[in-house]
Amino acid sequence: MEIQESIVDAAGQIWNYLNTNGEVTTKKMQKDLSLSDNMAFMGLGWLSREDKISYQKKGAHTKISLR
């Protein structure tokens, strides 16, 4: 699988996860989906670029959710 396909796949996994689970920390999402740091953050970047997710800083954690 090419890198761009891997990024799109990770973005899809993240979107589906957030759609099912609602707002979560980036760490929890990454752990639950078993995504590497690179794939998690590239997938989040892809969704951010498409304006599909929101970020909220809560203390030391960053929470993400669908828009």
mmCIF file of the N, C-alpha and C atoms, coordinates in Angstrom:
data_MODEL
# 
_entry.id   MODEL 
# 
loop_
_atom_site.group_PDB 
_atom_site.id 
_atom_site.type_symbol 
_atom_site.label_atom_id 
_atom_site.label_alt_id 
_atom_site.label_comp_id 
_atom_site.label_asym_id 
_atom_site.label_entity_id 
_atom_site.label_seq_id 
_atom_site.pdbx_PDB_ins_code 
_atom_site.Cartn_x 
_atom_site.Cartn_y 
_atom_site.Cartn_z 
_atom_site.occupancy 
_atom_site.B_iso_or_equiv 
_atom_site.pdbx_formal_charge 
_atom_site.auth_seq_id 
_atom_site.auth_comp_id 
_atom_site.auth_asym_id 
_atom_site.auth_atom_id 
_atom_site.pdbx_PDB_model_num 
ATOM 1   N N  . MET A 1 1  ? 0.862   -1.183 0.000  1.00 0.00 ? 1  MET A N  1 
ATOM 2   C CA . MET A 1 1  ? 0.000   0.000  0.000  1.00 0.00 ? 1  MET A CA 1 
ATOM 3   C C  . MET A 1 1  ? 0.899   1.235  0.000  1.00 0.00 ? 1  MET A C  1 
ATOM 4   N N  . GLU A 1 2  ? 0.595   2.173  -0.874 1.00 0.00 ? 2  GLU A N  1 
ATOM 5   C CA . GLU A 1 2  ? 1.373   3.396  -0.930 1.00 0.00 ? 2  GLU A CA 1 
ATOM 6   C C  . GLU A 1 2  ? 1.073   4.271  0.276  1.00 0.00 ? 2  GLU A C  1 
ATOM 7   N N  . ILE A 1 3  ? 1.971   5.191  0.568  1.00 0.00 ? 3  ILE A N  1 
ATOM 8   C CA . ILE A 1 3  ? 1.841   6.018  1.764  1.00 0.00 ? 3  ILE A CA 1 
ATOM 9   C C  . ILE A 1 3  ? 0.549   6.832  1.763  1.00 0.00 ? 3  ILE A C  1 
ATOM 10  N N  . GLN A 1 4  ? 0.179   7.418  0.622  1.00 0.00 ? 4  GLN A N  1 
ATOM 11  C CA . GLN A 1 4  ? -1.048  8.213  0.600  1.00 0.00 ? 4  GLN A CA 1 
ATOM 12  C C  . GLN A 1 4  ? -2.269  7.334  0.867  1.00 0.00 ? 4  GLN A C  1 
ATOM 13  N N  . GLU A 1 5  ? -2.272  6.133  0.344  1.00 0.00 ? 5  GLU A N  1 
ATOM 14  C CA . GLU A 1 5  ? -3.375  5.207  0.621  1.00 0.00 ? 5  GLU A CA 1 
ATOM 15  C C  . GLU A 1 5  ? -3.422  4.859  2.109  1.00 0.00 ? 5  GLU A C  1 
ATOM 16  N N  . SER A 1 6  ? -2.251  4.706  2.725  1.00 0.00 ? 6  SER A N  1 
ATOM 17  C CA . SER A 1 6  ? -2.181  4.419  4.159  1.00 0.00 ? 6  SER A CA 1 
ATOM 18  C C  . SER A 1 6  ? -2.722  5.581  4.984  1.00 0.00 ? 6  SER A C  1 
ATOM 19  N N  . ILE A 1 7  ? -2.427  6.796  4.558  1.00 0.00 ? 7  ILE A N  1 
ATOM 20  C CA . ILE A 1 7  ? -2.910  7.985  5.260  1.00 0.00 ? 7  ILE A CA 1 
ATOM 21  C C  . ILE A 1 7  ? -4.430  8.077  5.143  1.00 0.00 ? 7  ILE A C  1 
ATOM 22  N N  . VAL A 1 8  ? -4.951  7.861  3.945  1.00 0.00 ? 8  VAL A N  1 
ATOM 23  C CA . VAL A 1 8  ? -6.396  7.900  3.730  1.00 0.00 ? 8  VAL A CA 1 
ATOM 24  C C  . VAL A 1 8  ? -7.073  6.806  4.551  1.00 0.00 ? 8  VAL A C  1 
ATOM 25  N N  . ASP A 1 9  ? -6.464  5.631  4.613  1.00 0.00 ? 9  ASP A N  1 
ATOM 26  C CA . ASP A 1 9  ? -7.010  4.533  5.412  1.00 0.00 ? 9  ASP A CA 1 
ATOM 27  C C  . ASP A 1 9  ? -7.036  4.915  6.900  1.00 0.00 ? 9  ASP A C  1 
ATOM 28  N N  . ALA A 1 10 ? -5.945  5.501  7.396  1.00 0.00 ? 10 ALA A N  1 
ATOM 29  C CA . ALA A 1 10 ? -5.883  5.932  8.798  1.00 0.00 ? 10 ALA A CA 1 
ATOM 30  C C  . ALA A 1 10 ? -6.934  7.001  9.069  1.00 0.00 ? 10 ALA A C  1 
ATOM 31  N N  . ALA A 1 11 ? -7.104  7.943  8.150  1.00 0.00 ? 11 ALA A N  1 
ATOM 32  C CA . ALA A 1 11 ? -8.114  8.992  8.316  1.00 0.00 ? 11 ALA A CA 1 
ATOM 33  C C  . ALA A 1 11 ? -9.507  8.379  8.390  1.00 0.00 ? 11 ALA A C  1 
ATOM 34  N N  . GLY A 1 12 ? -9.772  7.398  7.570  1.00 0.00 ? 12 GLY A N  1 
ATOM 35  C CA . GLY A 1 12 ? -11.064 6.713  7.594  1.00 0.00 ? 12 GLY A CA 1 
ATOM 36  C C  . GLY A 1 12 ? -11.294 5.987  8.907  1.00 0.00 ? 12 GLY A C  1 
ATOM 37  N N  . GLN A 1 13 ? -10.262 5.308  9.395  1.00 0.00 ? 13 GLN A N  1 
ATOM 38  C CA . GLN A 1 13 ? -10.369 4.621  10.687 1.00 0.00 ? 13 GLN A CA 1 
ATOM 39  C C  . GLN A 1 13 ? -10.666 5.618  11.805 1.00 0.00 ? 13 GLN A C  1 
ATOM 40  N N  . ILE A 1 14 ? -9.958  6.744  11.782 1.00 0.00 ? 14 ILE A N  1 
ATOM 41  C CA . ILE A 1 14 ? -10.144 7.771  12.811 1.00 0.00 ? 14 ILE A CA 1 
ATOM 42  C C  . ILE A 1 14 ? -11.553 8.339  12.738 1.00 0.00 ? 14 ILE A C  1 
ATOM 43  N N  . TRP A 1 15 ? -12.021 8.669  11.538 1.00 0.00 ? 15 TRP A N  1 
ATOM 44  C CA . TRP A 1 15 ? -13.362 9.238  11.382 1.00 0.00 ? 15 TRP A CA 1 
ATOM 45  C C  . TRP A 1 15 ? -14.419 8.262  11.908 1.00 0.00 ? 15 TRP A C  1 
ATOM 46  N N  . ASN A 1 16 ? -14.314 6.999  11.528 1.00 0.00 ? 16 ASN A N  1 
ATOM 47  C CA . ASN A 1 16 ? -15.267 5.988  11.990 1.00 0.00 ? 16 ASN A CA 1 
ATOM 48  C C  . ASN A 1 16 ? -15.216 5.830  13.504 1.00 0.00 ? 16 ASN A C  1 
ATOM 49  N N  . TYR A 1 17 ? -14.018 5.846  14.057 1.00 0.00 ? 17 TYR A N  1 
ATOM 50  C CA . TYR A 1 17 ? -13.847 5.727  15.512 1.00 0.00 ? 17 TYR A CA 1 
ATOM 51  C C  . TYR A 1 17 ? -14.531 6.895  16.226 1.00 0.00 ? 17 TYR A C  1 
ATOM 52  N N  . LEU A 1 18 ? -14.287 8.114  15.757 1.00 0.00 ? 18 LEU A N  1 
ATOM 53  C CA . LEU A 1 18 ? -14.889 9.296  16.387 1.00 0.00 ? 18 LEU A CA 1 
ATOM 54  C C  . LEU A 1 18 ? -16.401 9.304  16.202 1.00 0.00 ? 18 LEU A C  1 
ATOM 55  N N  . ASN A 1 19 ? -16.866 8.832  15.071 1.00 0.00 ? 19 ASN A N  1 
ATOM 56  C CA . ASN A 1 19 ? -18.299 8.763  14.813 1.00 0.00 ? 19 ASN A CA 1 
ATOM 57  C C  . ASN A 1 19 ? -18.983 7.823  15.811 1.00 0.00 ? 19 ASN A C  1 
ATOM 58  N N  . THR A 1 20 ? -18.300 6.759  16.182 1.00 0.00 ? 20 THR A N  1 
ATOM 59  C CA . THR A 1 20 ? -18.838 5.776  17.128 1.00 0.00 ? 20 THR A CA 1 
ATOM 60  C C  . THR A 1 20 ? -18.649 6.199  18.579 1.00 0.00 ? 20 THR A C  1 
ATOM 61  N N  . ASN A 1 21 ? -17.479 6.762  18.900 1.00 0.00 ? 21 ASN A N  1 
ATOM 62  C CA . ASN A 1 21 ? -17.099 7.014  20.290 1.00 0.00 ? 21 ASN A CA 1 
ATOM 63  C C  . ASN A 1 21 ? -17.219 8.451  20.759 1.00 0.00 ? 21 ASN A C  1 
ATOM 64  N N  . GLY A 1 22 ? -17.397 9.392  19.866 1.00 0.00 ? 22 GLY A N  1 
ATOM 65  C CA . GLY A 1 22 ? -17.471 10.795 20.265 1.00 0.00 ? 22 GLY A CA 1 
ATOM 66  C C  . GLY A 1 22 ? -16.103 11.350 20.638 1.00 0.00 ? 22 GLY A C  1 
ATOM 67  N N  . GLU A 1 23 ? -16.109 12.397 21.452 1.00 0.00 ? 23 GLU A N  1 
ATOM 68  C CA . GLU A 1 23 ? -14.874 13.091 21.824 1.00 0.00 ? 23 GLU A CA 1 
ATOM 69  C C  . GLU A 1 23 ? -13.956 12.192 22.648 1.00 0.00 ? 23 GLU A C  1 
ATOM 70  N N  . VAL A 1 24 ? -12.689 12.123 22.251 1.00 0.00 ? 24 VAL A N  1 
ATOM 71  C CA . VAL A 1 24 ? -11.677 11.329 22.957 1.00 0.00 ? 24 VAL A CA 1 
ATOM 72  C C  . VAL A 1 24 ? -10.344 12.055 22.892 1.00 0.00 ? 24 VAL A C  1 
ATOM 73  N N  . THR A 1 25 ? -9.406  11.603 23.724 1.00 0.00 ? 25 THR A N  1 
ATOM 74  C CA . THR A 1 25 ? -8.050  12.143 23.636 1.00 0.00 ? 25 THR A CA 1 
ATOM 75  C C  . THR A 1 25 ? -7.357  11.506 22.435 1.00 0.00 ? 25 THR A C  1 
ATOM 76  N N  . THR A 1 26 ? -6.381  12.213 21.917 1.00 0.00 ? 26 THR A N  1 
ATOM 77  C CA . THR A 1 26 ? -5.622  11.664 20.789 1.00 0.00 ? 26 THR A CA 1 
ATOM 78  C C  . THR A 1 26 ? -4.912  10.373 21.202 1.00 0.00 ? 26 THR A C  1 
ATOM 79  N N  . LYS A 1 27 ? -4.424  10.317 22.418 1.00 0.00 ? 27 LYS A N  1 
ATOM 80  C CA . LYS A 1 27 ? -3.730  9.111  22.903 1.00 0.00 ? 27 LYS A CA 1 
ATOM 81  C C  . LYS A 1 27 ? -4.651  7.898  22.947 1.00 0.00 ? 27 LYS A C  1 
ATOM 82  N N  . LYS A 1 28 ? -5.867  8.087  23.458 1.00 0.00 ? 28 LYS A N  1 
ATOM 83  C CA . LYS A 1 28 ? -6.824  6.975  23.533 1.00 0.00 ? 28 LYS A CA 1 
ATOM 84  C C  . LYS A 1 28 ? -7.191  6.491  22.140 1.00 0.00 ? 28 LYS A C  1 
ATOM 85  N N  . MET A 1 29 ? -7.473  7.428  21.246 1.00 0.00 ? 29 MET A N  1 
ATOM 86  C CA . MET A 1 29 ? -7.818  7.070  19.875 1.00 0.00 ? 29 MET A CA 1 
ATOM 87  C C  . MET A 1 29 ? -6.682  6.279  19.228 1.00 0.00 ? 29 MET A C  1 
ATOM 88  N N  . GLN A 1 30 ? -5.473  6.775  19.383 1.00 0.00 ? 30 GLN A N  1 
ATOM 89  C CA . GLN A 1 30 ? -4.312  6.123  18.784 1.00 0.00 ? 30 GLN A CA 1 
ATOM 90  C C  . GLN A 1 30 ? -4.129  4.723  19.347 1.00 0.00 ? 30 GLN A C  1 
ATOM 91  N N  . LYS A 1 31 ? -4.264  4.575  20.650 1.00 0.00 ? 31 LYS A N  1 
ATOM 92  C CA . LYS A 1 31 ? -4.103  3.267  21.286 1.00 0.00 ? 31 LYS A CA 1 
ATOM 93  C C  . LYS A 1 31 ? -5.201  2.301  20.850 1.00 0.00 ? 31 LYS A C  1 
ATOM 94  N N  . ASP A 1 32 ? -6.450  2.758  20.872 1.00 0.00 ? 32 ASP A N  1 
ATOM 95  C CA . ASP A 1 32 ? -7.568  1.891  20.505 1.00 0.00 ? 32 ASP A CA 1 
ATOM 96  C C  . ASP A 1 32 ? -7.492  1.427  19.051 1.00 0.00 ? 32 ASP A C  1 
ATOM 97  N N  . LEU A 1 33 ? -6.974  2.284  18.172 1.00 0.00 ? 33 LEU A N  1 
ATOM 98  C CA . LEU A 1 33 ? -6.870  1.921  16.753 1.00 0.00 ? 33 LEU A CA 1 
ATOM 99  C C  . LEU A 1 33 ? -5.545  1.259  16.394 1.00 0.00 ? 33 LEU A C  1 
ATOM 100 N N  . SER A 1 34 ? -4.623  1.190  17.350 1.00 0.00 ? 34 SER A N  1 
ATOM 101 C CA . SER A 1 34 ? -3.288  0.616  17.119 1.00 0.00 ? 34 SER A CA 1 
ATOM 102 C C  . SER A 1 34 ? -2.579  1.278  15.938 1.00 0.00 ? 34 SER A C  1 
ATOM 103 N N  . LEU A 1 35 ? -2.660  2.611  15.897 1.00 0.00 ? 35 LEU A N  1 
ATOM 104 C CA . LEU A 1 35 ? -1.979  3.372  14.848 1.00 0.00 ? 35 LEU A CA 1 
ATOM 105 C C  . LEU A 1 35 ? -0.624  3.851  15.347 1.00 0.00 ? 35 LEU A C  1 
ATOM 106 N N  . SER A 1 36 ? 0.361   3.840  14.466 1.00 0.00 ? 36 SER A N  1 
ATOM 107 C CA . SER A 1 36 ? 1.668   4.400  14.816 1.00 0.00 ? 36 SER A CA 1 
ATOM 108 C C  . SER A 1 36 ? 1.513   5.910  14.986 1.00 0.00 ? 36 SER A C  1 
ATOM 109 N N  . ASP A 1 37 ? 2.481   6.534  15.646 1.00 0.00 ? 37 ASP A N  1 
ATOM 110 C CA . ASP A 1 37 ? 2.444   7.992  15.798 1.00 0.00 ? 37 ASP A CA 1 
ATOM 111 C C  . ASP A 1 37 ? 2.297   8.668  14.440 1.00 0.00 ? 37 ASP A C  1 
ATOM 112 N N  . ASN A 1 38 ? 3.126   8.238  13.473 1.00 0.00 ? 38 ASN A N  1 
ATOM 113 C CA . ASN A 1 38 ? 3.102   8.864  12.152 1.00 0.00 ? 38 ASN A CA 1 
ATOM 114 C C  . ASN A 1 38 ? 1.733   8.742  11.494 1.00 0.00 ? 38 ASN A C  1 
ATOM 115 N N  . MET A 1 39 ? 1.170   7.550  11.468 1.00 0.00 ? 39 MET A N  1 
ATOM 116 C CA . MET A 1 39 ? -0.126  7.350  10.803 1.00 0.00 ? 39 MET A CA 1 
ATOM 117 C C  . MET A 1 39 ? -1.241  8.080  11.526 1.00 0.00 ? 39 MET A C  1 
ATOM 118 N N  . ALA A 1 40 ? -1.213  8.083  12.857 1.00 0.00 ? 40 ALA A N  1 
ATOM 119 C CA . ALA A 1 40 ? -2.247  8.794  13.616 1.00 0.00 ? 40 ALA A CA 1 
ATOM 120 C C  . ALA A 1 40 ? -2.219  10.280 13.287 1.00 0.00 ? 40 ALA A C  1 
ATOM 121 N N  . PHE A 1 41 ? -1.047  10.879 13.320 1.00 0.00 ? 41 PHE A N  1 
ATOM 122 C CA . PHE A 1 41 ? -0.968  12.318 13.102 1.00 0.00 ? 41 PHE A CA 1 
ATOM 123 C C  . PHE A 1 41 ? -1.150  12.696 11.641 1.00 0.00 ? 41 PHE A C  1 
ATOM 124 N N  . MET A 1 42 ? -0.735  11.848 10.719 1.00 0.00 ? 42 MET A N  1 
ATOM 125 C CA . MET A 1 42 ? -1.005  12.136 9.313  1.00 0.00 ? 42 MET A CA 1 
ATOM 126 C C  . MET A 1 42 ? -2.498  11.992 9.013  1.00 0.00 ? 42 MET A C  1 
ATOM 127 N N  . GLY A 1 43 ? -3.146  10.995 9.609  1.00 0.00 ? 43 GLY A N  1 
ATOM 128 C CA . GLY A 1 43 ? -4.592  10.836 9.448  1.00 0.00 ? 43 GLY A CA 1 
ATOM 129 C C  . GLY A 1 43 ? -5.351  12.012 10.037 1.00 0.00 ? 43 GLY A C  1 
ATOM 130 N N  . LEU A 1 44 ? -4.939  12.461 11.219 1.00 0.00 ? 44 LEU A N  1 
ATOM 131 C CA . LEU A 1 44 ? -5.562  13.642 11.831 1.00 0.00 ? 44 LEU A CA 1 
ATOM 132 C C  . LEU A 1 44 ? -5.345  14.887 10.973 1.00 0.00 ? 44 LEU A C  1 
ATOM 133 N N  . GLY A 1 45 ? -4.152  15.000 10.416 1.00 0.00 ? 45 GLY A N  1 
ATOM 134 C CA . GLY A 1 45 ? -3.860  16.133 9.528  1.00 0.00 ? 45 GLY A CA 1 
ATOM 135 C C  . GLY A 1 45 ? -4.756  16.120 8.299  1.00 0.00 ? 45 GLY A C  1 
ATOM 136 N N  . TRP A 1 46 ? -4.966  14.936 7.735  1.00 0.00 ? 46 TRP A N  1 
ATOM 137 C CA . TRP A 1 46 ? -5.834  14.790 6.566  1.00 0.00 ? 46 TRP A CA 1 
ATOM 138 C C  . TRP A 1 46 ? -7.256  15.259 6.914  1.00 0.00 ? 46 TRP A C  1 
ATOM 139 N N  . LEU A 1 47 ? -7.771  14.783 8.050  1.00 0.00 ? 47 LEU A N  1 
ATOM 140 C CA . LEU A 1 47 ? -9.122  15.166 8.471  1.00 0.00 ? 47 LEU A CA 1 
ATOM 141 C C  . LEU A 1 47 ? -9.202  16.655 8.822  1.00 0.00 ? 47 LEU A C  1 
ATOM 142 N N  . SER A 1 48 ? -8.137  17.204 9.381  1.00 0.00 ? 48 SER A N  1 
ATOM 143 C CA . SER A 1 48 ? -8.102  18.635 9.693  1.00 0.00 ? 48 SER A CA 1 
ATOM 144 C C  . SER A 1 48 ? -8.151  19.457 8.418  1.00 0.00 ? 48 SER A C  1 
ATOM 145 N N  . ARG A 1 49 ? -7.394  19.032 7.449  1.00 0.00 ? 49 ARG A N  1 
ATOM 146 C CA . ARG A 1 49 ? -7.359  19.742 6.161  1.00 0.00 ? 49 ARG A CA 1 
ATOM 147 C C  . ARG A 1 49 ? -8.745  19.762 5.516  1.00 0.00 ? 49 ARG A C  1 
ATOM 148 N N  . GLU A 1 50 ? -9.501  18.691 5.705  1.00 0.00 ? 50 GLU A N  1 
ATOM 149 C CA . GLU A 1 50 ? -10.857 18.608 5.159  1.00 0.00 ? 50 GLU A CA 1 
ATOM 150 C C  . GLU A 1 50 ? -11.895 19.234 6.097  1.00 0.00 ? 50 GLU A C  1 
ATOM 151 N N  . ASP A 1 51 ? -11.425 19.809 7.211  1.00 0.00 ? 51 ASP A N  1 
ATOM 152 C CA . ASP A 1 51 ? -12.277 20.466 8.208  1.00 0.00 ? 51 ASP A CA 1 
ATOM 153 C C  . ASP A 1 51 ? -13.331 19.506 8.769  1.00 0.00 ? 51 ASP A C  1 
ATOM 154 N N  . LYS A 1 52 ? -12.921 18.265 9.041  1.00 0.00 ? 52 LYS A N  1 
ATOM 155 C CA . LYS A 1 52 ? -13.828 17.226 9.540  1.00 0.00 ? 52 LYS A CA 1 
ATOM 156 C C  . LYS A 1 52 ? -13.777 17.060 11.056 1.00 0.00 ? 52 LYS A C  1 
ATOM 157 N N  . ILE A 1 53 ? -12.711 17.561 11.699 1.00 0.00 ? 53 ILE A N  1 
ATOM 158 C CA . ILE A 1 53 ? -12.561 17.348 13.138 1.00 0.00 ? 53 ILE A CA 1 
ATOM 159 C C  . ILE A 1 53 ? -12.277 18.653 13.874 1.00 0.00 ? 53 ILE A C  1 
ATOM 160 N N  . SER A 1 54 ? -12.569 18.621 15.168 1.00 0.00 ? 54 SER A N  1 
ATOM 161 C CA . SER A 1 54 ? -12.286 19.745 16.056 1.00 0.00 ? 54 SER A CA 1 
ATOM 162 C C  . SER A 1 54 ? -11.301 19.291 17.116 1.00 0.00 ? 54 SER A C  1 
ATOM 163 N N  . TYR A 1 55 ? -10.468 20.210 17.550 1.00 0.00 ? 55 TYR A N  1 
ATOM 164 C CA . TYR A 1 55 ? -9.509  19.956 18.617 1.00 0.00 ? 55 TYR A CA 1 
ATOM 165 C C  . TYR A 1 55 ? -9.850  20.844 19.795 1.00 0.00 ? 55 TYR A C  1 
ATOM 166 N N  . GLN A 1 56 ? -9.678  20.312 20.992 1.00 0.00 ? 56 GLN A N  1 
ATOM 167 C CA . GLN A 1 56 ? -9.860  21.117 22.198 1.00 0.00 ? 56 GLN A CA 1 
ATOM 168 C C  . GLN A 1 56 ? -8.798  20.708 23.203 1.00 0.00 ? 56 GLN A C  1 
ATOM 169 N N  . LYS A 1 57 ? -8.039  21.681 23.655 1.00 0.00 ? 57 LYS A N  1 
ATOM 170 C CA . LYS A 1 57 ? -7.006  21.442 24.662 1.00 0.00 ? 57 LYS A CA 1 
ATOM 171 C C  . LYS A 1 57 ? -7.660  21.427 26.028 1.00 0.00 ? 57 LYS A C  1 
ATOM 172 N N  . LYS A 1 58 ? -7.480  20.324 26.769 1.00 0.00 ? 58 LYS A N  1 
ATOM 173 C CA . LYS A 1 58 ? -8.011  20.201 28.132 1.00 0.00 ? 58 LYS A CA 1 
ATOM 174 C C  . LYS A 1 58 ? -6.865  19.787 29.037 1.00 0.00 ? 58 LYS A C  1 
ATOM 175 N N  . GLY A 1 59 ? -6.312  20.756 29.739 1.00 0.00 ? 59 GLY A N  1 
ATOM 176 C CA . GLY A 1 59 ? -5.151  20.483 30.584 1.00 0.00 ? 59 GLY A CA 1 
ATOM 177 C C  . GLY A 1 59 ? -3.975  20.043 29.732 1.00 0.00 ? 59 GLY A C  1 
ATOM 178 N N  . ALA A 1 60 ? -3.416  18.899 30.085 1.00 0.00 ? 60 ALA A N  1 
ATOM 179 C CA . ALA A 1 60 ? -2.264  18.381 29.356 1.00 0.00 ? 60 ALA A CA 1 
ATOM 180 C C  . ALA A 1 60 ? -2.678  17.545 28.146 1.00 0.00 ? 60 ALA A C  1 
ATOM 181 N N  . HIS A 1 61 ? -3.984  17.370 27.952 1.00 0.00 ? 61 HIS A N  1 
ATOM 182 C CA . HIS A 1 61 ? -4.478  16.501 26.888 1.00 0.00 ? 61 HIS A CA 1 
ATOM 183 C C  . HIS A 1 61 ? -5.153  17.304 25.784 1.00 0.00 ? 61 HIS A C  1 
ATOM 184 N N  . THR A 1 62 ? -5.117  16.738 24.595 1.00 0.00 ? 62 THR A N  1 
ATOM 185 C CA . THR A 1 62 ? -5.858  17.295 23.463 1.00 0.00 ? 62 THR A CA 1 
ATOM 186 C C  . THR A 1 62 ? -6.973  16.330 23.124 1.00 0.00 ? 62 THR A C  1 
ATOM 187 N N  . LYS A 1 63 ? -8.195  16.836 23.107 1.00 0.00 ? 63 LYS A N  1 
ATOM 188 C CA . LYS A 1 63 ? -9.352  16.009 22.752 1.00 0.00 ? 63 LYS A CA 1 
ATOM 189 C C  . LYS A 1 63 ? -9.759  16.328 21.323 1.00 0.00 ? 63 LYS A C  1 
ATOM 190 N N  . ILE A 1 64 ? -10.212 15.309 20.621 1.00 0.00 ? 64 ILE A N  1 
ATOM 191 C CA . ILE A 1 64 ? -10.661 15.473 19.250 1.00 0.00 ? 64 ILE A CA 1 
ATOM 192 C C  . ILE A 1 64 ? -12.088 14.960 19.123 1.00 0.00 ? 64 ILE A C  1 
ATOM 193 N N  . SER A 1 65 ? -12.818 15.553 18.189 1.00 0.00 ? 65 SER A N  1 
ATOM 194 C CA . SER A 1 65 ? -14.183 15.126 17.906 1.00 0.00 ? 65 SER A CA 1 
ATOM 195 C C  . SER A 1 65 ? -14.513 15.506 16.470 1.00 0.00 ? 65 SER A C  1 
ATOM 196 N N  . LEU A 1 66 ? -15.582 14.925 15.956 1.00 0.00 ? 66 LEU A N  1 
ATOM 197 C CA . LEU A 1 66 ? -16.049 15.291 14.618 1.00 0.00 ? 66 LEU A CA 1 
ATOM 198 C C  . LEU A 1 66 ? -16.726 16.647 14.688 1.00 0.00 ? 66 LEU A C  1 
ATOM 199 N N  . ARG A 1 67 ? -16.659 17.395 13.594 1.00 0.00 ? 67 ARG A N  1 
ATOM 200 C CA . ARG A 1 67 ? -17.361 18.683 13.501 1.00 0.00 ? 67 ARG A CA 1 
ATOM 201 C C  . ARG A 1 67 ? -18.820 18.441 13.262 1.00 0.00 ? 67 ARG A C  1 
# 
